[in-house]
Amino acid sequence: MAPIAGVERIQPQVRECFAGGVASSIATAILNPMDVTKTRMQTSSQLTGASKGFGQTLHGIYSSQGLTGLWTPGIQATIMREMVYSSLRIGFYPLVRDFLKVDGEESGPQHKVAAALATGTIASIFANPFDVVKIRVMANPEAYPRTLSAFGAIAKKEGFNKGLMRGMIPSTARGGAIGVGEVAAYDHIKSTSRETFGLEEGFALHVVSSLITGVVATTVAAPFDIIKTRYMNDIAVGSNRLYRGKYKSHTYQ
């Protein structure tokens, strides 16, 4: 049976998106305690005026709520977010990168950075509602006992644009930074390691590239991540919001 026109090009892209989403979902589910602790750290001064360190925050959550309090808050929203965000960001990155280069030439850093910025930014827009719910549930699980009902509760109280799409500007900035720091950096570090140090395609090359990429991506995205988290967790309405402008959440008032 002859292949249907266009299917051969679509199938690899679907596999890339699915693989990216599933792999990221598994990783974030395993690391959810770290994400919960990080979110509580980033929002603690917003809620109480005092900021605690990572170890103190982790110990506090475990002491009062146990392992369940570290692992379960926001895990459903986290998986939903990754299936949208990482599927688009990782799955479409090679397609956009290859589209930007001239036929016959290798992809340069400029193609990788531009593709990572584009896919990271677009993916962040589509994933924004899931990000808002994830942060709200992680920061205050008592206020949102059920993840799925949190979508409706936020939309009803704050509206879709000012509720579920809140923090889109810092979120897209973070998405672009993560894209450059993670996808483009990984791609470039891997190709450079092959050419410069003679590493062959395999486990060692992927581990080295991933370790360096993790440091780069985390460092680049950290400021945007704090701004995004505080902005999305601002649950007040109207003039009572702490962060009312697009660029005002870089300082705590």
Secondary structure, DSSP 8 states (H G I E B T S, - for coil): ----TTHHHHHHHHHHHHHHHHHHHHHHHHTHHHHHHHHHHHHHHHHHS----HHHHHHHHHHHHHHHHHHSTTHHHHHHHHHHHHHHHHHSHHHHHHHHS-TTS---HHHHHHHHHHHHHHHHHHHHHHHHHHHHHHH-TTT-SSHHHHHHHHHHHH-IIIIITTTHHHHHHHHHHHIIIIIIHHHHHHHHHHHHH---SSHHHHHHHHHHHHHHHHHHHHHHHHHHHHHHT----GGG-S--SSS-TTS--
